[in-house]
Amino acid sequence: MSPIFLAAHPKKFPNPRLADDEGLIAFGADLSVDTLLLAYKSGIFPWYNEEDLTPILWWSPNPRCVINPLHFKASRSLQKTQKSGQYYITVDQCFEQVIRACAAPRTYADSTWINDAIIKSYSQLHRMGIAHSIETWTADHQLVGGLYGLNLGRLFFGESMFSMATDASKVAFAFLMRRCAGWQFPLVDCQLPNNHLLSLGAYTIPRDDFLTMLAQEQQQSSPNWQAWQGQAHPCLI
């Protein structure tokens, strides 16, 4: 089906199962918290380049890139970094700092889709206890890596990560995998595959399978993130 225009504050999104494999399902709408939650609960996420003067684009690609935290295994080099003691981990300590670091220009891209509107809305989701960040710090307390995403039920929707030191984002990702495995999350959504995610064990599944699991798992209770906040954690825990 062709993408559908949505006015601001939609009551529902089009059925993502009807989108083509590229996954563009709609355009327009807005980035309010209510609209974002409606989208994620429907298996849809925003991704667009504000500099191209395009409206907000909403996607549900087929296949979907995911990772099973129960099957995640750190590489030997990453295990060596984890054991070195050069980093420690915090949870939800500086969400906005993490998302702004993720929005910073990359050497391989001319622009970023994480704009001020995205930062504002996801920061509000963080204050609501829905969006979360994992931070990687050096022993002398410098933030050098991290990631952020959303948690609905027993699913985590990874959004972006950044790294300013060797393995810094991978250490945060490995910590997230261990927590999600402990919480019995069946999947972490990675949205679209890339070489970095695939190197960490991500793979693709049919969109229909992802949407079926999403409908089931978002009904489950979300875990207690507060138990992991306000303290420093070793990389291996």
C-alpha positions in Angstrom: 0.0 0.0 0.0 1.1 3.6 -0.5 2.1 5.7 2.5 -0.8 7.5 4.1 -0.8 11.1 5.3 -1.6 11.5 9.0 -2.7 14.8 10.6 -1.3 15.7 14.0 -2.3 13.6 17.0 -3.6 10.6 15.1 -5.9 8.1 16.9 -4.3 5.2 15.1 -1.7 4.3 12.5 -2.2 2.2 9.4 -1.8 -1.5 9.7 2.0 -2.1 9.3 1.4 -5.5 7.9 0.1 -3.8 4.7 3.3 -1.8 4.1 5.7 -2.9 1.4 9.0 -4.4 2.4 10.8 -1.0 2.6 8.3 -0.2 5.3 7.3 3.4 4.8 3.7 3.3 6.1 2.8 6.9 6.8 4.0 10.5 6.8 3.0 13.6 8.7 1.5 13.3 12.2 3.7 14.7 15.0 6.3 13.7 17.6 4.2 14.1 20.7 4.6 11.5 23.4 1.2 10.1 22.7 1.9 9.7 19.0 5.3 8.1 19.6 3.8 5.6 22.1 1.0 4.8 19.7 3.6 4.2 16.9 5.9 1.9 18.9 2.9 -0.1 20.2 2.0 -0.6 16.6 5.5 -1.7 15.5 6.2 1.6 13.8 9.0 4.1 14.4 9.9 7.6 13.1 12.9 8.1 10.9 13.5 11.2 8.7 16.0 13.9 7.9 14.7 17.3 8.9 17.3 19.0 6.7 15.6 17.5 3.6 12.5 19.4 4.5 10.5 16.2 4.4 7.5 15.5 6.8 8.0 13.0 9.6 8.2 9.5 8.0 6.9 6.4 9.8 8.4 3.0 9.2 7.8 -0.7 9.8 10.4 -2.5 7.6 10.2 -6.1 6.5 12.3 -7.9 7.7 12.9 -6.5 11.1 16.3 -6.4 12.7 16.3 -7.9 16.3 18.6 -9.6 18.8 17.7 -12.2 21.3 19.4 -11.2 24.6 19.4 -14.8 25.8 21.6 -15.7 22.9 24.0 -12.7 23.0 27.6 -13.6 23.5 30.4 -11.0 23.7 33.4 -11.5 21.5 36.7 -12.3 23.0 38.0 -8.8 22.4 34.9 -7.3 24.1 35.2 -9.7 27.0 38.8 -8.6 27.5 37.6 -4.9 27.6 34.9 -5.8 30.1 37.4 -7.5 32.4 40.0 -4.7 32.1 38.3 -2.4 34.6 38.8 0.7 32.4 35.0 1.3 32.2 32.0 1.2 34.5 28.3 1.4 33.7 25.4 3.5 34.9 21.7 3.4 34.1 19.5 6.5 33.4 22.1 8.8 35.0 22.3 11.3 32.1 19.7 10.5 29.5 19.7 13.8 27.7 23.5 13.8 27.5 23.4 10.4 25.9 20.8 11.3 23.3 22.6 14.5 22.4 25.8 12.5 22.0 24.0 10.1 19.7 22.8 13.1 17.7 26.3 14.5 17.2 27.7 14.4 13.6 29.3 11.1 12.5 32.2 10.7 10.2 30.2 8.4 7.9 27.0 10.6 7.7 26.4 14.2 6.7 23.4 14.7 9.0 21.4 13.0 11.8 17.8 12.2 12.2 17.9 13.0 16.0 16.8 16.6 16.0 15.6 18.9 18.8 12.0 17.7 18.5 13.2 14.1 18.9 15.4 15.0 21.9 12.5 16.8 23.6 10.0 14.1 23.2 12.2 11.2 24.1 13.5 13.1 27.1 9.9 13.4 28.2 9.4 9.7 27.7 12.5 9.2 29.9 10.9 11.3 32.7 7.8 9.1 32.3 10.0 6.0 33.0 9.6 4.6 29.4 12.8 5.7 27.7 16.1 4.6 29.2 19.8 5.1 28.8 22.9 3.0 29.5 26.1 5.0 30.0 29.7 3.9 29.8 32.3 5.9 31.9 36.0 5.8 32.2 37.6 5.1 35.6 38.1 8.9 35.9 34.4 9.5 35.3 34.3 10.7 31.7 31.3 9.7 29.7 32.6 7.9 26.6 29.7 5.8 25.3 26.1 4.7 25.7 22.8 4.0 24.2 19.1 4.8 24.6 15.8 3.3 23.8 12.3 2.5 25.0 10.9 -0.3 27.1 7.3 -1.5 26.6 6.4 -4.6 28.5 9.1 -7.2 27.9 10.5 -5.6 24.8 13.3 -3.0 24.4 13.4 -0.8 21.4 16.9 0.3 20.7 17.2 3.7 19.2 20.8 4.8 18.9 24.3 4.4 20.5 27.5 6.4 20.5 31.1 5.7 21.3 34.1 8.0 21.9 36.5 5.3 23.0 37.3 1.7 22.1 34.4 -0.7 22.7 32.5 2.0 24.8 29.2 1.5 23.1 29.6 -2.3 22.9 30.2 -2.4 26.6 26.9 -0.5 27.2 25.1 -2.8 24.7 26.5 -6.0 26.4 25.2 -4.6 29.8 21.8 -4.0 28.3 21.7 -7.6 26.9 22.5 -9.1 30.3 19.8 -7.0 31.9 17.2 -7.9 29.2 18.2 -11.6 29.5 17.7 -11.4 33.3 14.3 -9.9 32.7 13.4 -12.6 30.2 13.0 -10.3 27.3 12.6 -12.4 24.1 13.8 -9.7 21.8 15.5 -6.3 21.6 14.3 -4.4 18.5 17.2 -3.0 16.4 14.9 -1.7 13.6 17.3 -1.9 10.6 20.4 -4.0 10.2 23.9 -2.6 9.8 27.3 -4.1 10.1 27.8 -3.0 13.6 24.6 -4.5 14.9 25.2 -7.7 12.9 28.6 -8.0 14.5 26.9 -7.9 17.9 24.7 -10.8 17.0 21.6 -9.1 15.5 19.6 -10.8 12.8 16.4 -10.3 10.9 12.9 -11.8 11.2 9.8 -11.4 9.2 7.8 -8.3 10.1 4.7 -10.4 10.8 6.6 -12.5 13.4 7.8 -9.3 15.0 4.4 -7.7 15.1 2.9 -10.9 16.6 5.5 -11.0 19.4 5.0 -7.2 20.0 1.3 -7.7 20.5 2.0 -10.4 23.1 5.0 -8.9 25.0 3.9 -5.3 25.3 1.0 -6.6 27.5 3.6 -7.9 30.1 4.7 -5.8 33.1 7.9 -3.7 32.5 10.8 -4.5 34.8 12.0 -2.3 37.7 14.6 0.0 36.1 14.9 2.0 39.3 16.7 -0.9 41.0 19.6 -0.3 38.7 19.7 3.5 38.9 21.8 5.7 41.1 24.9 3.4 41.3 27.9 2.4 39.3 28.1 -1.1 37.9 31.0 -3.1 36.7 30.9 -4.0 33.1 30.5 -7.7 34.0 27.6 -8.3 36.4 
